[in-house]
Amino acid sequence: MNKRPLTAIVRRLLRGAFSVALLFIGINMIRFAYAQPQSSAGASHNDLRAVGGAKTFVKVRDSEQRTQIGSPQLNYSVTIPGAPSGTICGVESRAAHGQVAPNTNGGTLNPVAFINPTTVNASGRVAFNSQVDGSDRNQGVFVADSDGTISAIAIGCGGLGGEGDTTSMCGDASPIGGHFGGFFFGTAFTPDINDAGDVLFICDVNGGDSRRALFLYQAASGQIVKVAAVGDPSPIGDTFGAVGPGSINNNGKVVFLASQAGDTINSNLFMWDNGVVTKIAALGDPAPEGGTFSGLGTESFGFQDGTSIPIGPVPDINDSDQIAFRAIVSGGITSRGIVVRTNQVDEWYVKVPDPTPIGGTYFDMQAASINNAGQIAFFSDYRPTPETFNSGWFAGAPGNWRKVVVFFDPIDGGQCLGLAFSRNPMQTIDAAGNVVFWANLDSNGNADRLVLGLTDGNLLIAARRGDPTPIGGTFGSMDAWPAINGNIGTLNVATPGAQNGALSAHMAFNHCPSGTPTPIPSPTATPTPTATPSTTPTPTATATPTPSPTTTPSVTPRPTPTARPRPTPRPRPTPPG
């Protein structure tokens, strides 16, 4: 990977919004620039080691990763059928760097897709945040359909979220007054989308009733409504001092993180339903089977303007209104685990030190995605033996758990040495229980794979770094947080050598189960908010990730459809091969 241009584009993306990443090297943390991620004591085990293991690493978020020494699982076997149940039958581009950004007066997308995930609904529509080049209306949240139509949900302008810009008023009108200002970029701030096309996003507001809020675009009406804003009354008393991201189900219900005024680290869990905010769980509430919750939202980011936002672990909600969340407990039957609320009753789905399906015991878990069958998928640390530890992905429900993948498992002719934390709202488990995940076969992080872990134990490779892309060039560095809905999964990737100088693109892959034809998503119309933009050209950032040579997957590259006429691309430096 060419480090110079990649560093330039990452710095531009992270400027102010969260212009710092923690790089975990052993137990030492190196902090960069402005925003310093914070977490409460005991929130995660970032200092674990085992003797005699090989080097593995975990992506925590964006460029932050945890280096660890893991131990291979001993004395277990998993029978895998000779042939997987299905294939990856196509990869398509949804939105690429340099395409026209609607409602920006001719600006173009600069999505930096390899560090900005997307979410996806059943029609194959993806939702994403993107900066915009060539316009004063320089950022926003967008959706893209399988036919190439890109629509703007909300457009902001001025400094990025958290930079403290309060004067820019060229963004779309906000439902709380004023105008949308800075958006937030990176894994923690990915907008969520449901099958109706509703989109959940967080944004700074200039000149409104509150400086920052979580908003919901409602596709049926084309209107944007407030979910919760800084300064709103909290259902547990006082006011919200900070509001974080959330997840949305197909009933339009939102679960999200928010902190009480004065608390910059810990946050509680809330639900929004048709304008009413209620508590899901708060610090000090009773935990299932005894004890009290001592940690729920244990991660937060601080920003250049002196504010903070709780970022995780974000809860998830399915269409039966089951809510899954990670909880840390004091004085109970466990220290931590994953709780699922069903019909207002909380249950430990999995907890420390439950046995794993491959032996040993769990000792830490991250966010869990939940499907409509009540199955969850989550990343976890576990102990194969009392003296060793390992990490990996697990899925299922009480009484029916399975391993998806753990460190040192064989993948695509190599060995799994890199994985990523589970993070909502990126939905990782589909209706059938298949789980999408990112892996790396190189300790240095240069052998990305996007993988679908099937319920039959097989792994399907959706994309490999170095393979040809549907828009030309090759797959470069991949974002580590894919999502899946039905048979459609997301792929957010650098694209060195692509057509029209596109440096990255948001893509989707199709999973064809055995005996089914290639799915053809049907796009849903989305009204585009209107505003009168003004244009101030801004420089186009550049990055040229260099792929690692690998074999070519059996997917059918497809040309990128264009929904709107594109201007002649501005000259850009030619990325090295």
NORWODA-V128903 format. One record per residue. N is the residue number from 0. RES is the residue in one letter. SS is DSSP state (~ for helix, > for strand, _ for the rest). Layout:
n = [N N]
res = [RES RES]
ss = [SS SS]
//
This chain:
n = [0 1 2 3 4 5 6 7 8 9 10 11 12 13 14 15 16 17 18 19 20 21 22 23 24 25 26 27 28 29 30 31 32 33 34 35 36 37 38 39 40 41 42 43 44 45 46 47 48 49 50 51 52 53 54 55 56 57 58 59 60 61 62 63 64 65 66 67 68 69 70 71 72 73 74 75 76 77 78 79 80 81 82 83 84 85 86 87 88 89 90 91 92 93 94 95 96 97 98 99 100 101 102 103 104 105 106 107 108 109 110 111 112 113 114 115 116 117 118 119 120 121 122 123 124 125 126 127 128 129 130 131 132 133 134 135 136 137 138 139 140 141 142 143 144 145 146 147 148 149 150 151 152 153 154 155 156 157 158 159 160 161 162 163 164 165 166 167 168 169 170 171 172 173 174 175 176 177 178 179 180 181 182 183 184 185 186 187 188 189 190 191 192 193 194 195 196 197 198 199 200 201 202 203 204 205 206 207 208 209 210 211 212 213 214 215 216 217 218 219 220 221 222 223 224 225 226 227 228 229 230 231 232 233 234 235 236 237 238 239 240 241 242 243 244 245 246 247 248 249 250 251 252 253 254 255 256 257 258 259 260 261 262 263 264 265 266 267 268 269 270 271 272 273 274 275 276 277 278 279 280 281 282 283 284 285 286 287 288 289 290 291 292 293 294 295 296 297 298 299 300 301 302 303 304 305 306 307 308 309 310 311 312 313 314 315 316 317 318 319 320 321 322 323 324 325 326 327 328 329 330 331 332 333 334 335 336 337 338 339 340 341 342 343 344 345 346 347 348 349 350 351 352 353 354 355 356 357 358 359 360 361 362 363 364 365 366 367 368 369 370 371 372 373 374 375 376 377 378 379 380 381 382 383 384 385 386 387 388 389 390 391 392 393 394 395 396 397 398 399 400 401 402 403 404 405 406 407 408 409 410 411 412 413 414 415 416 417 418 419 420 421 422 423 424 425 426 427 428 429 430 431 432 433 434 435 436 437 438 439 440 441 442 443 444 445 446 447 448 449 450 451 452 453 454 455 456 457 458 459 460 461 462 463 464 465 466 467 468 469 470 471 472 473 474 475 476 477 478 479 480 481 482 483 484 485 486 487 488 489 490 491 492 493 494 495 496 497 498 499 500 501 502 503 504 505 506 507 508 509 510 511 512 513 514 515 516 517 518 519 520 521 522 523 524 525 526 527 528 529 530 531 532 533 534 535 536 537 538 539 540 541 542 543 544 545 546 547 548 549 550 551 552 553 554 555 556 557 558 559 560 561 562 563 564 565 566 567 568 569 570 571 572 573 574 575 576]
res = [M N K R P L T A I V R R L L R G A F S V A L L F I G I N M I R F A Y A Q P Q S S A G A S H N D L R A V G G A K T F V K V R D S E Q R T Q I G S P Q L N Y S V T I P G A P S G T I C G V E S R A A H G Q V A P N T N G G T L N P V A F I N P T T V N A S G R V A F N S Q V D G S D R N Q G V F V A D S D G T I S A I A I G C G G L G G E G D T T S M C G D A S P I G G H F G G F F F G T A F T P D I N D A G D V L F I C D V N G G D S R R A L F L Y Q A A S G Q I V K V A A V G D P S P I G D T F G A V G P G S I N N N G K V V F L A S Q A G D T I N S N L F M W D N G V V T K I A A L G D P A P E G G T F S G L G T E S F G F Q D G T S I P I G P V P D I N D S D Q I A F R A I V S G G I T S R G I V V R T N Q V D E W Y V K V P D P T P I G G T Y F D M Q A A S I N N A G Q I A F F S D Y R P T P E T F N S G W F A G A P G N W R K V V V F F D P I D G G Q C L G L A F S R N P M Q T I D A A G N V V F W A N L D S N G N A D R L V L G L T D G N L L I A A R R G D P T P I G G T F G S M D A W P A I N G N I G T L N V A T P G A Q N G A L S A H M A F N H C P S G T P T P I P S P T A T P T P T A T P S T T P T P T A T A T P T P S P T T T P S V T P R P T P T A R P R P T P R P R P T P P G]
ss = [_ > ~ ~ ~ ~ ~ ~ ~ ~ ~ ~ ~ ~ _ _ _ _ _ _ _ _ > > > _ _ > > > _ _ _ _ _ _ _ > > _ _ _ _ _ _ _ _ _ _ _ _ _ _ > > > > > > > > _ _ > > > > > > > _ _ _ _ _ _ _ _ _ _ _ _ _ _ _ _ > > > > > > > > > > _ _ _ > _ _ _ _ _ _ _ > > > _ _ ~ ~ ~ _ _ _ > > _ _ _ _ _ > > > > > > > > _ _ _ _ _ > > > > > > _ _ _ _ _ > > > > > > > _ _ _ _ _ _ _ _ _ _ _ _ _ _ _ _ > _ _ _ _ _ > > > > > _ _ _ ~ ~ ~ _ _ > > _ _ _ _ _ > > > > > > > > _ _ _ _ _ > > > > > > > _ _ _ _ > > > > > > > _ _ _ > _ _ _ _ _ > > > > > > > > > > _ _ _ _ _ > > > > > > > _ _ _ _ _ _ > > > > > > > _ _ > > > > > > _ _ _ _ > _ _ _ _ _ > > > > _ > _ > > > > _ _ _ _ _ > > > > > _ _ _ > > _ _ _ _ _ > > > > > > > > _ _ _ _ _ > > > > > > > _ _ > > > > > > > _ _ _ > _ _ _ _ _ > > > > > > > > > > _ _ _ _ _ > > > > > > > > _ _ _ _ _ _ > > > > > > > > _ _ > > > > > > > _ _ _ > > _ _ > > _ _ > > > _ _ _ _ _ _ _ _ > _ _ _ _ _ > > > > > > _ _ _ _ _ _ _ > > > > > > _ _ _ _ _ > > > > > > _ _ _ > _ _ _ _ _ > _ _ _ > _ _ _ _ _ > > _ _ > > > > > > > _ _ _ _ ~ ~ ~ _ _ > > > > > > > > > _ _ _ _ _ _ _ _ _ _ _ _ _ _ _ _ _ _ _ _ _ _ _ _ _ _ _ _ _ _ _ > _ _ _ _ _ _ _ _ _ _ _ _ > _ _ _ _ _ _ _ _ _ _ _ _ _ _ _ _ _ _ _ _]
//
